[in-house]
Amino acid sequence: MQTLETARLRLRPWEPGDAGFVLDLYSRWDVQRFIGSTPRVMVDPAEATERINAWRTMDHPVHGVWAVEVKEAGTLAGTLLLKSIPASGPVPLQPSGDTEIGWHFHPGSWGRGYATEAAAAVLAYAFGHGLPAVVAVTNPANAASQRVCARIGLAHQGRTDRYYNATCELFGLQASGAERP
Ligand SMILES: CC(C)(COP(=O)(O)OP(=O)(O)OC[C@H]1O[C@@H](n2cnc3c(N)ncnc32)[C@H](O)[C@@H]1OP(=O)(O)O)[C@@H](O)C(=O)NCCC(=O)NCCS
């Protein structure tokens, strides 16, 4: 997976030594409350290691899950995801064929524009590597994430039940920059 650089951030592959940060990040209700249809916090360190292993072994030419590092401090700030989004339907959910961009940041790094900066870089990377379109979905109450969508230029397309067996606000952009129909 390609490392990406922005003015303030390095987006790099996750490493086994990052498990402590992953547990700290995903054990917080503030981080998890809007993620998934039945949010829950991570409690088991083994789960953090499993998560990193899954991210490191994603088998796709363009998709990836990056660790976002603040270059100046050398500290981790969060996660940036570019991955297949599952369609609503019987469990286990099946791939929809669409690509989702997502962001999970540590509360200690909120309010600095890091999520927007990292997401803009991954969006440019996605289109630069041939993806035709990208979507983002948020819990309808997740205003902070909706602002990130708007800041990176994703168009709001209303509410949808199309993904994750959940009602979400849908945002999207096509590679041409045109809004999806
Ligand atoms: C969603 C989430 C990533 C948003 O984080 P965030 O810090 O609000 O987003 P940004 O990194 O874009 O920061 C933007 C804020 O930083 C401020 N900021 C400071 N310096 C900045 C800079 N150089 N550039 C841009 N914004 C800057 C902006 O004013 C903005 O504040 P505002 O939202 O009050 O207007 C964060 O709330 C989060 O991780 N939540 C938990 C996980 C989650 O819900 N993920 C989304 C699931 S759909």
The ligand as an SDF file (V2000), in Angstrom:
LIG
                    3D

 48 50  0  0  0  0  0  0  0  0999 V2000
  -15.6190   12.7870   12.0150 C   0  0  0  0  0  0  0  0  0  0  0  0
  -14.3350   13.3110   12.5950 C   0  0  0  0  0  0  0  0  0  0  0  0
  -13.1500   12.6480   11.9140 C   0  0  0  0  0  0  0  0  0  0  0  0
  -14.2820   14.8180   12.3350 C   0  0  0  0  0  0  0  0  0  0  0  0
  -13.1360   15.3310   12.9500 O   0  0  0  0  0  0  0  0  0  0  0  0
  -12.8760   16.9080   12.9610 P   0  0  0  0  0  0  0  0  0  0  0  0
  -11.6590   17.1260   13.7470 O   0  0  0  0  0  0  0  0  0  0  0  0
  -14.1270   17.6210   13.3220 O   0  0  0  0  0  0  0  0  0  0  0  0
  -12.6500   17.1900   11.4190 O   0  0  0  0  0  0  0  0  0  0  0  0
  -11.4640   17.9750   10.7450 P   0  0  0  0  0  0  0  0  0  0  0  0
  -10.2030   17.2360   10.9290 O   0  0  0  0  0  0  0  0  0  0  0  0
  -11.8590   18.2300    9.3310 O   0  0  0  0  0  0  0  0  0  0  0  0
  -11.4070   19.3190   11.5590 O   0  0  0  0  0  0  0  0  0  0  0  0
  -12.2330   20.3510   11.2140 C   0  0  0  0  0  0  0  0  0  0  0  0
  -12.2350   21.3470   12.2930 C   0  0  0  0  0  0  0  0  0  0  0  0
  -10.8940   21.7620   12.5910 O   0  0  0  0  0  0  0  0  0  0  0  0
  -10.7760   23.1760   12.4310 C   0  0  0  0  0  0  0  0  0  0  0  0
   -9.4420   23.4300   11.8700 N   0  0  0  0  0  0  0  0  0  0  0  0
   -8.4120   23.8750   12.5870 C   0  0  0  0  0  0  0  0  0  0  0  0
   -7.3300   23.9630   11.8120 N   0  0  0  0  0  0  0  0  0  0  0  0
   -7.6710   23.5830   10.5630 C   0  0  0  0  0  0  0  0  0  0  0  0
   -6.9930   23.4700    9.3250 C   0  0  0  0  0  0  0  0  0  0  0  0
   -5.6920   23.7700    9.1910 N   0  0  0  0  0  0  0  0  0  0  0  0
   -7.6860   23.0150    8.2440 N   0  0  0  0  0  0  0  0  0  0  0  0
   -9.0020   22.7210    8.3510 C   0  0  0  0  0  0  0  0  0  0  0  0
   -9.6990   22.7950    9.4940 N   0  0  0  0  0  0  0  0  0  0  0  0
   -9.0340   23.2210   10.6040 C   0  0  0  0  0  0  0  0  0  0  0  0
  -11.9110   23.6140   11.5660 C   0  0  0  0  0  0  0  0  0  0  0  0
  -12.3180   24.9180   11.8930 O   0  0  0  0  0  0  0  0  0  0  0  0
  -12.9940   22.5900   11.8740 C   0  0  0  0  0  0  0  0  0  0  0  0
  -13.7780   22.9840   12.9630 O   0  0  0  0  0  0  0  0  0  0  0  0
  -15.3830   22.9930   12.8550 P   0  0  0  0  0  0  0  0  0  0  0  0
  -15.8200   21.5850   12.5360 O   0  0  0  0  0  0  0  0  0  0  0  0
  -15.8090   23.4390   14.1970 O   0  0  0  0  0  0  0  0  0  0  0  0
  -15.7290   23.9230   11.7580 O   0  0  0  0  0  0  0  0  0  0  0  0
  -14.2610   13.0630   14.1300 C   0  0  0  0  0  0  0  0  0  0  0  0
  -15.3570   13.6900   14.7290 O   0  0  0  0  0  0  0  0  0  0  0  0
  -14.2610   11.5780   14.4780 C   0  0  0  0  0  0  0  0  0  0  0  0
  -13.2650   10.9050   14.3110 O   0  0  0  0  0  0  0  0  0  0  0  0
  -15.3880   11.0700   14.9950 N   0  0  0  0  0  0  0  0  0  0  0  0
  -15.4970    9.7160   15.4620 C   0  0  0  0  0  0  0  0  0  0  0  0
  -15.4880    8.7090   14.3350 C   0  0  0  0  0  0  0  0  0  0  0  0
  -16.5820    8.9960   13.3360 C   0  0  0  0  0  0  0  0  0  0  0  0
  -17.7150    9.2740   13.6800 O   0  0  0  0  0  0  0  0  0  0  0  0
  -16.2060    8.8530   12.0600 N   0  0  0  0  0  0  0  0  0  0  0  0
  -17.1120    9.0590   10.9580 C   0  0  0  0  0  0  0  0  0  0  0  0
  -17.9940    7.8840   10.7380 C   0  0  0  0  0  0  0  0  0  0  0  0
  -19.0950    8.2070    9.3730 S   0  0  0  0  0  0  0  0  0  0  0  0
  1  2  1  0
  2  3  1  0
  2  4  1  0
  2 36  1  0
  4  5  1  0
  5  6  1  0
  6  7  2  0
  6  8  1  0
  6  9  1  0
  9 10  1  0
 10 11  2  0
 10 12  1  0
 10 13  1  0
 13 14  1  0
 14 15  1  0
 15 16  1  0
 15 30  1  0
 16 17  1  0
 17 18  1  0
 17 28  1  0
 18 19  1  0
 18 27  1  0
 19 20  2  0
 20 21  1  0
 21 22  1  0
 21 27  2  0
 22 23  1  0
 22 24  2  0
 24 25  1  0
 25 26  2  0
 26 27  1  0
 28 29  1  0
 28 30  1  0
 30 31  1  0
 31 32  1  0
 32 33  2  0
 32 34  1  0
 32 35  1  0
 36 37  1  0
 36 38  1  0
 38 39  2  0
 38 40  1  0
 40 41  1  0
 41 42  1  0
 42 43  1  0
 43 44  2  0
 43 45  1  0
 45 46  1  0
 46 47  1  0
 47 48  1  0
M  END
$$$$
